[in-house]
Amino acid sequence: MSDSQSRADADWRPKAIVFDLLTGLINSWYLWDASTPSGTQADGRRWRERYLQITFGTGAYVPYEDLVKQAAHEVGLPPSAPEALLREWGTLPAWPETRGVLCALRKQGYKLAVVTNCSEHLGHLAAGAVEKSASKEGGEGFTFDAVITAEQSGFYKPVKAAYEAILTTMGLEPGDVLFVAGSAGDVQGATNAGMKVVWHNKIGLAKKGEAVPLREAQSLDDALKDFL
């Protein structure tokens, strides 16, 4: 990369920062673990990783809940596991640093949005939980400028149309957006859609594809340190 290109990248500021929801902003891993009969990370991680493989390989939208159940079945978990996961979905917690990061970005004037591989009901339920956690008690409430689910766009990430749906909704071009990936497939998918990407790789997922994020970090605030 040339010095002039490096300076251009350093000076670039997006109009909007768009987040992956379930791994970028939320600690959804714990609920997969807790929903298994054993309640262990080993069973939860195996199920969750299969779920990610399925959703990122599906393309056109099919019912999200069916994919969660399919992944559980394929790794040998009983129907009680996805039933528990879906029943407790509203308890998904934001990562500890999420509130501070979202409030700091909003204060700087960025538009903030979500693109999530989820159904309309579950996607907005989870996004609403993040909004509630980022709202100040007795003060100003926090809301995302847009939330696009796979059901709404008709496509699961990393299909390009899944990312393009947020651009259409917000009236933006790909070069206006910084995408905060949570899963490895989002790094390549958002890059293919023309967006710059940082990767909040909380649990150390393996890289997929050839795309290189602007920054990779294990905490959300560190991943976004150049924009806070």
Steps between C-alpha positions, in 0.01 A plus 500: 500500500637845409557774760228710336254210520590444865433867575170485311389197702604668825298812412189309384187530710177313429154653497362185662634215709311176446528209742462129491261446791528154652879482526607861445282661767352212699642213703279241337755222553401453863134432414594229249710340778230534765230357273673163456415215740854507638514879517862483387706715267611188313146409393390858450801590287457193280135588440567869445782438253277265299224759507740763362607265222138436405378859510801636311453233235124528454464803271131585450301528822336196652354509852779580742357289777515197269874551449558518877313170541682341205839588646405351837381178336815468289729516803289251694312730736135434594209730402503640854821694418361725223173526691688639800706734283198651328303521825778695675598715199385819668764455772796536259741753658710760324876474547613709802657770281209527255311776678800729534606448139155565354450812710844635406439439129154659514646804675738544206207504260538167322191324373485160669330193357484121506499227234425162655448143386174463686122493470308825534364409843824374652717763331297791633468336841879478527557847357246639745690344788817677384312829464367465853846426640645804320228737623573716800285448807259792526668663203525482124402170340716331238360363176674371189443696181417176320482125568502266201436130554554215257125453487449862398773506234418150381862387529745370757845651523751473339281540189569850368130591493480455877746787550360708215160508671634729772645735238162528327321557829739772614567658162874432515777377272733214603786745548294687760489202735726333754379147576577346838525126445450249777530177300783414262269479198392861548853628440503361147129560437496868595828558315347342187210742538746792482510590868799556722503254790629462853471164674390466861633148538410448866564125526779459246318352200715379212531723195301414187564638153767742382355830622701688762316725748628846584537372854435177692460501877346299783301793639253726323663820619842383385363397158353850460777697671576701185139626488428565867 
